[in-house]
């Protein structure tokens, strides 16, 4: 009897489907994906897709972005409940009010938000290009940055820009314990700490490198050190270890004790190999973005992609 991975690969070929997966997905899903990447890479890949079906192994806002970029293709997500604490921290009605309270501001939103929030934005960014996008705005132009206050604070610290920040955050990146991180570093005194900019300021202050998931992988590949403590969702360690099999990678510890003592995204882990198979088999759940929202949301995404070339 064929195993689940083989059946998925057969179905994928039969249905002319492509599987895009985020670095935070479980290892088995990353292994059968056509492309594994961060939000920017996945957005860019979604634009190039030559397939009838895009199966997005990630969370809801990522699949929505793929649909916004590919209105004629069928976009499916293994579990519709795979949301995002950061996206949920920014309800469209309250954000519209926030924008109205700050007229004449350019609205930059982090890609981790709903299609409705993107539709209210002037330009979208990811952690890979957030600095570049903010620096592309004339200094005299005031900026609203949403929804991630930690990424916003990091950008302010790097650029000196005075931005109005929405009060949102990612539970995964706010779960790291500074005390436990210090303890781990005592065990591995030669290890280099690297962190995602969604992490809190006190964690970022310990890091030798701050960057997106793709940036962190590149850093570990090119840095001569052989030990790294990695402060982002633990799913990244699978692809990272494949790139540097001879190096020691230690997940940054979470405040709460859980199965791996690291920080995991419960939403990302809602997708399973079985759900990927079922999703391909039934071609559902399907992602739909109303056309009026899709057209408005497409503009700031295209601006971002143009600036990211």
C-alpha positions as CSV (number, residue, x, y, z in Angstrom):
1,X,0.0,0.0,0.0
2,X,1.3,3.5,-0.9
3,X,2.1,5.8,1.9
4,X,0.4,9.2,2.4
5,X,3.3,11.1,0.9
6,X,3.3,9.0,-2.3
7,X,-0.5,9.4,-2.6
8,X,-0.2,13.2,-2.2
9,X,2.5,13.4,-4.9
10,X,0.3,11.3,-7.3
11,X,-2.8,13.5,-6.6
12,X,-0.7,16.7,-7.1
13,X,0.4,15.5,-10.5
14,X,-3.1,14.3,-11.5
15,X,-4.8,17.6,-10.5
16,X,-2.0,19.9,-11.8
17,X,-1.6,21.3,-8.3
18,X,1.3,23.0,-6.6
19,X,2.1,22.9,-2.9
20,X,3.5,26.0,-1.3
21,X,4.6,25.7,2.3
22,X,5.8,28.0,5.0
23,X,9.0,27.3,7.0
24,X,6.8,26.8,10.1
25,X,4.9,23.8,8.7
26,X,5.7,20.3,10.1
27,X,8.7,18.6,8.5
28,X,6.6,16.0,6.6
29,X,4.7,18.8,4.8
30,X,7.8,20.8,4.0
31,X,9.3,17.6,2.4
32,X,6.5,17.2,-0.1
33,X,6.1,20.9,-1.0
34,X,7.2,22.3,-4.4
35,X,8.4,25.4,-2.6
36,X,9.2,26.2,1.0
37,X,9.7,29.8,2.0
38,X,9.0,32.9,4.0
39,X,6.1,35.3,3.4
40,X,7.9,37.3,0.7
41,X,9.2,34.3,-1.1
42,X,5.8,32.6,-1.0
43,X,4.1,35.8,-2.4
44,X,6.7,35.9,-5.2
45,X,6.3,32.2,-5.9
46,X,2.5,32.5,-5.9
47,X,2.8,35.0,-8.8
48,X,4.8,32.5,-10.9
49,X,2.7,29.5,-10.4
50,X,1.7,27.6,-13.5
51,X,-0.9,25.2,-12.1
52,X,-4.6,24.9,-11.8
53,X,-4.6,24.5,-8.0
54,X,-2.5,26.1,-5.3
55,X,-2.5,24.2,-2.1
56,X,-1.2,26.6,0.6
57,X,0.3,24.8,3.6
58,X,0.4,27.8,5.9
59,X,-2.2,30.0,7.6
60,X,-5.3,31.8,6.3
61,X,-3.8,35.2,5.4
62,X,-1.1,33.5,3.3
63,X,-3.6,31.6,1.2
64,X,-5.7,34.8,0.9
65,X,-2.6,36.5,-0.5
66,X,-2.1,33.7,-3.0
67,X,-5.7,34.1,-4.1
68,X,-5.4,37.9,-4.4
69,X,-2.5,37.3,-6.8
70,X,-4.1,34.5,-8.7
71,X,-7.9,35.2,-9.0
72,X,-8.4,32.6,-11.8
73,X,-6.7,29.7,-9.9
74,X,-8.3,27.5,-7.2
75,X,-6.5,28.2,-3.9
76,X,-7.1,25.6,-1.1
77,X,-6.0,25.5,2.5
78,X,-5.8,22.2,4.5
79,X,-7.5,23.7,7.6
80,X,-9.7,26.9,7.4
81,X,-9.2,27.3,11.2
82,X,-5.4,27.8,10.6
83,X,-5.5,31.5,11.5
84,X,-2.9,33.9,12.9
85,X,-2.9,35.7,16.3
86,X,-1.3,38.7,14.7
87,X,-3.8,39.0,11.9
88,X,-6.6,38.6,14.4
89,X,-5.2,41.4,16.6
90,X,-6.3,43.9,13.8
91,X,-10.0,43.9,13.1
92,X,-10.9,45.9,9.9
93,X,-13.5,48.2,11.5
94,X,-11.2,49.3,14.3
95,X,-8.3,49.7,11.9
96,X,-10.4,51.9,9.6
97,X,-11.2,54.1,12.5
98,X,-7.4,54.2,13.4
99,X,-6.6,55.4,9.9
100,X,-9.3,58.0,10.0
101,X,-7.8,59.4,13.2
102,X,-4.5,59.8,11.5
103,X,-5.2,61.5,8.2
104,X,-2.4,62.1,5.6
105,X,-0.5,59.1,6.9
106,X,0.8,56.4,4.5
107,X,-0.5,53.1,5.6
108,X,2.1,50.3,5.6
109,X,0.9,46.9,6.7
110,X,2.8,43.8,7.5
111,X,1.7,40.9,5.2
112,X,0.4,39.0,8.4
113,X,-3.0,40.6,8.1
114,X,-6.4,39.9,6.5
115,X,-7.3,40.8,2.9
116,X,-9.6,43.5,4.4
117,X,-6.7,45.1,6.1
118,X,-4.5,44.9,3.0
119,X,-7.4,46.6,1.1
120,X,-7.1,49.6,3.5
121,X,-3.3,49.8,3.0
122,X,-1.1,51.8,0.7
123,X,1.7,49.3,0.7
124,X,2.3,45.8,2.2
125,X,5.7,44.6,3.6
126,X,7.2,41.4,4.9
127,X,9.9,41.0,7.5
128,X,12.4,40.5,4.6
129,X,11.7,43.9,3.1
130,X,10.1,46.0,5.9
131,X,13.1,48.3,6.3
132,X,13.5,48.8,2.6
133,X,9.8,49.7,2.2
134,X,9.7,52.1,5.1
135,X,12.9,53.8,3.8
136,X,11.3,54.2,0.4
137,X,8.8,56.6,1.9
138,X,9.9,60.3,1.9
139,X,11.0,61.3,5.4
140,X,8.5,64.1,5.7
141,X,5.6,61.7,5.1
142,X,4.0,60.3,8.3
143,X,3.5,56.5,8.5
144,X,1.0,54.2,10.1
145,X,2.6,50.8,10.6
146,X,0.4,47.8,11.4
147,X,-0.4,45.3,12.8
148,X,2.9,44.2,14.5
149,X,4.1,46.6,17.2
150,X,7.4,44.6,17.8
151,X,8.4,44.7,14.1
152,X,7.3,48.4,14.1
153,X,9.5,49.2,17.1
154,X,12.5,47.4,15.5
155,X,12.0,49.4,12.3
156,X,11.8,52.7,14.3
157,X,15.1,51.7,16.1
158,X,16.8,51.1,12.7
159,X,15.4,54.1,10.8
160,X,14.6,56.7,13.4
161,X,11.2,57.2,11.7
162,X,8.3,58.3,13.9
163,X,5.6,55.9,13.0
164,X,2.1,55.4,14.5
165,X,2.0,51.7,15.5
166,X,-1.0,49.5,15.8
167,X,-1.0,47.5,19.0
168,X,-0.8,44.0,17.6
169,X,1.7,41.1,18.2
170,X,2.4,37.5,17.5
171,X,1.9,35.1,20.4
172,X,4.7,32.8,19.1
173,X,7.3,35.6,19.1
174,X,6.2,37.0,22.4
175,X,6.6,33.6,24.0
176,X,10.3,33.6,24.3
177,X,11.8,33.8,27.9
178,X,14.8,36.1,28.4
179,X,15.7,34.3,31.6
180,X,15.6,30.8,29.9
181,X,17.5,32.2,26.9
182,X,20.3,33.4,29.2
183,X,20.4,29.9,30.8
184,X,20.6,28.2,27.4
185,X,23.4,30.6,26.3
186,X,25.3,29.7,29.5
187,X,25.1,26.0,28.3
188,X,26.2,27.0,24.8
189,X,28.5,30.1,25.4
190,X,29.9,30.0,21.9
191,X,26.4,30.0,20.2
192,X,25.3,33.0,18.2
193,X,21.8,34.2,18.9
194,X,19.6,35.0,15.9
195,X,16.1,36.4,16.1
196,X,13.0,37.3,14.1
197,X,12.0,41.0,14.3
198,X,8.5,40.0,15.5
199,X,10.2,39.1,18.8
200,X,10.1,41.5,21.8
201,X,12.8,44.2,22.1
202,X,14.5,42.5,25.1
203,X,15.0,39.4,23.0
204,X,16.2,41.3,19.9
205,X,18.8,43.1,22.1
206,X,20.5,39.7,22.7
207,X,20.7,38.8,19.0
208,X,23.7,39.1,16.8
209,X,21.5,38.9,13.7
210,X,17.8,40.0,13.3
211,X,16.0,39.0,10.2
212,X,13.2,37.1,8.4
213,X,13.1,33.3,8.3
214,X,14.8,33.2,4.9
215,X,17.4,35.8,6.2
216,X,18.1,33.7,9.2
217,X,18.7,30.6,7.1
218,X,21.1,32.5,4.9
219,X,22.9,33.9,7.9
220,X,23.4,30.4,9.4
221,X,24.7,29.2,6.1
222,X,27.3,32.0,5.6
223,X,28.3,32.6,9.2
224,X,31.5,30.7,10.2
225,X,30.1,29.8,13.7
226,X,28.9,26.3,14.3
227,X,26.3,26.9,17.0
228,X,23.2,29.0,16.9
229,X,20.3,29.7,19.2
230,X,17.3,30.4,17.0
231,X,14.5,32.7,18.2
232,X,11.6,32.1,15.9
233,X,8.9,29.4,15.5
234,X,10.7,26.0,15.8
235,X,9.5,24.7,12.4
236,X,12.3,26.6,10.7
237,X,14.9,24.2,12.2
238,X,13.9,21.5,9.8
239,X,14.9,23.4,6.6
240,X,17.8,25.2,8.4
241,X,19.3,21.9,9.6
242,X,19.1,20.5,6.0
243,X,21.1,23.5,4.8
244,X,23.7,23.2,7.6
245,X,23.7,19.5,8.7
246,X,27.1,19.9,10.5
247,X,26.0,22.8,12.7
248,X,24.2,22.8,16.1
249,X,20.9,24.6,16.1
250,X,19.1,25.2,19.4
251,X,15.6,26.6,19.6
252,X,15.2,29.6,21.8
253,X,13.2,28.5,24.9
254,X,9.6,29.6,25.6
255,X,8.2,31.0,28.9
256,X,5.7,28.2,29.1
257,X,6.9,24.6,29.2
258,X,5.5,22.6,26.3
259,X,6.4,19.6,24.2
260,X,9.6,20.9,22.8
261,X,10.3,23.7,25.4
262,X,10.4,26.0,22.2
263,X,7.9,28.3,20.7
264,X,5.5,26.7,18.3
265,X,2.6,28.2,16.4
266,X,-0.5,26.1,17.1
267,X,-2.2,27.5,14.0
268,X,0.7,26.5,11.7
269,X,0.6,23.0,13.2
270,X,-3.1,22.6,12.5
271,X,-2.1,21.5,9.0
272,X,-1.2,17.8,8.8
273,X,-0.1,15.4,6.1
274,X,-3.6,13.8,6.2
275,X,-5.3,17.1,5.9
276,X,-3.1,18.0,2.9
277,X,-4.2,14.7,1.2
278,X,-7.9,15.3,2.0
279,X,-7.7,18.9,0.8
280,X,-6.2,17.8,-2.5
281,X,-8.6,15.0,-2.9
282,X,-11.7,17.1,-2.3
283,X,-10.2,20.4,-3.6
284,X,-11.5,22.1,-0.4
285,X,-11.6,24.1,1.8
286,X,-11.3,26.7,-1.0
287,X,-10.2,30.3,-0.3
288,X,-12.4,33.0,-1.7
289,X,-11.8,36.8,-1.5
290,X,-14.6,39.1,-2.7
291,X,-13.6,40.8,-5.9
292,X,-14.0,44.4,-4.5
293,X,-11.6,43.5,-1.6
294,X,-9.3,41.5,-3.9
295,X,-8.8,44.4,-6.3
296,X,-8.0,46.9,-3.5
297,X,-5.7,44.5,-1.7
298,X,-3.8,43.7,-4.9
299,X,-2.5,47.3,-5.3
300,X,-0.4,47.4,-2.1
301,X,0.9,43.9,-2.6
302,X,2.0,44.7,-6.2
303,X,3.7,47.9,-4.9
304,X,5.6,45.7,-2.4
305,X,6.6,43.2,-5.0
306,X,7.8,45.9,-7.4
307,X,9.9,47.4,-4.6
308,X,11.3,44.0,-3.7
309,X,12.7,43.2,-7.2
